[in-house]
Amino acid sequence: MEKSDKKWKNFLLKSGIPLEFEIKKILNKFGFDSISEYSYLRPDENSILNEFSFDIDSSLKIDNHLFELMVECKYRDESTNWMFIPEEYNESDRGSGTTSFLNTNDFFYKNDFPDFYKFINFEIVAPLCSKGIELCSTGQNPKSITQAISQLCFGMIDKVIEGMKKQLDESEDVEHLVFHHIPIIVTTANLYRLRKDITISDIKESDKIDSIATKEHLLLIEPNISKELEKYSFDKLTKFINENNLDDLNSKLHKKKKNHNWNFLDHQKMISRDFPGGILIIQHEVDNIGFKKILEILHEIARPSKQYKVLDKLVKSWEEMHIENDNNE
């Protein structure tokens, strides 16, 4: 009877439902509005539409910013480790900034707002990494992390288009906002980042994982934007363009977007190629260190502290200088 009791507990935990339930409660405690499961349609290799989803769709409004968390939950037992390849900011192939996880959507925002956070380096929110592998007692699982990333990557463009539609909505009851689409993987697995100087020989000679890697509670991964994902996002945006008038879309672009002589077709290519720029990976812990750190940076972006406010004038001068140079060329 005792063995049977243990089995039902394990089955329930492995289903992921208790983890989703707990994460929703944490987010609600921090002021987020959360719903379970966000679904989207995606064609398979035979062009047949299938329904995909990520686990929690959660949002927090701070002034004129709406932060939308796209959360995929992965329950693993305490012996499971996720190991990631380290990258360095400004040294990786894509050169992501420390806030690349924001995936900011201000394309049709009508008002001005200081976007200096794009030009300065906040204190690093999370160490940067690229590929990851799941290591467990029975071996290694190459699909677990990549599948979670894929669910979020393919779900991103629907969130982006939803935000654009709301920015274009002229109804009085629709609040005009800057959207930030933030993909997050929450797992109970231990997170490790290989030490930068580690060699294959070091790994062969090591007895403990801690001797070759640093244990982390929060990581930022740069997802690979595959040709399939790029085409998928591009096609979705083409449909969005066809449902609207391209000239109208160009006229309604935020003035900072126009200043660089880009039209919406240029932004379509950029979004398809670069969204999402980054995905946060959080180890679920009792004290919620990862979520607390994210919440701090979101408040800093929406309501910058005095030390960052003084940089706004510098950024505006920087922009005006580059716009003037572009016009003179």
Secondary structure, DSSP 8 states (H G I E B T S, - for coil): -HHHHHHHHHHHHHTSHHHHHHHHHHHHHTT-EEEEEEEEEEE-TTS-EEEEEEEEEEEEEETTEEEEEEEEEE---TT-EEEEEE--TTTSSS---TTGGG-EE-TT--S----GGGTS--S-SS-EEEEEEEEETTEEESSHHHHHHHHHHHHHHHHHHHHHHHHH---TTS---EEEEEEEEEESSEEEEE-TT--HHHHHH-SSGGGTEEEESEEEE-----HHHHHHHHHHHHHHHHHS-HHHHHHHS-HHHHTTT--HHHHHHHHHHHSS--EEEEE--TT-HHHHHHHHHHHHHHS--HHHHTHHHHHHHHHHHHHHHHHH-
